Amino acid sequence: MGLDAGRVLKRSVLCPQCNEDYLFTLRAIAGNPELKCHGCGGSIHLSDRIYEPLLSDVKTALDEIDSARPSFVSAHFESTYASCRPSRIR
């Protein structure tokens, strides 16, 4: 139930068609070979060589996120509010 930082943290990606930067989540960048530009609707092909440094940085960040221990806040939230989850209605 913890927060996935990879779905919240964003990085800018340059669209080669409109030459503008747009923000995408780390998971979207790592999990898709192609992104759709928020501005012009064009395709951003992450397999292009220009994106290699970005993909490397994103992979490193996600590896760190995925290997990090849950924070105190997440652990506290889960233990405190676990009993507040709705029970099944019979």
N, C-alpha and C positions, 0 to 999 in steps of 0.2 A: 504494500500500500504506500510505500515511500515515494517520494518525488524523484523522477528520473531526470537528472540534470541535462542529459543528452537531448531530451525532448523540450527543454526550456531554453538552454543556452543557444545563442545564434552566432553565426559568422556571416560576414558579407561575401557575396559572390558576384563577380562582374559578369554582366550580360554582354557578350560580344556584339550583339545586334544593335542594342540601344546605348551601349557604352555607359551603363549605370550600374551601381552596386545595389544589390537587394539582400535582405537578411533571410537566412534559412537556418533551421535547427541543425545541430550537429548530426542527429540521427538521420535527417532527410538528406544531408550531404553524403554521409557514409553509406546510406542504404539505397541510393538511386544513381544509376549511371547517367541520368538526364534529369535536369530540373526545368520547370517552366518559369520563365521570367514573369515577375509580378507586374512589370511595366508594359512591355510590348507583346507578351505572350509567346515569345520565341523560345526555342530550345537552348538550354545551356548544357553542352555535352561535357560532363566531368571527366571523360576519358581523354580529352584534349590535353596535350602536354603542359599547357599553361596552368592547369589546375593541380599538377602533381604536388607542389608545396602545400597547397591548401588541404588536399586529401591526407597528406602525411601528418600535418598539424592536427586535423580533426581526428584521425585514427589514434594519435598519441593522447589527445584529450579524452577520447572515449575509453581508451584502455585505462587511464588513470581514474576516470569516473567509475567504471565498472569494477575496478579492483579496490576502490575506497570502502572503508567500513561505514556503516550507516551512522549518520550524525546523531548527536544526543537528542536533537529536536525530533528527528524522525522516530527514533526509538521511544522517546517519551510520548509522542503523539500516538503511536501504535498501541503502547501499553495502556495509556489513559483512556483512549476512545474505542478500544476494541469492544468493550462492554456496551457501547452505545449503538453498535450496529443493529439494524432492525432484525428481529427474529422472524423466522418463517411463520406465516399465518396458517393455521391448520383448520 
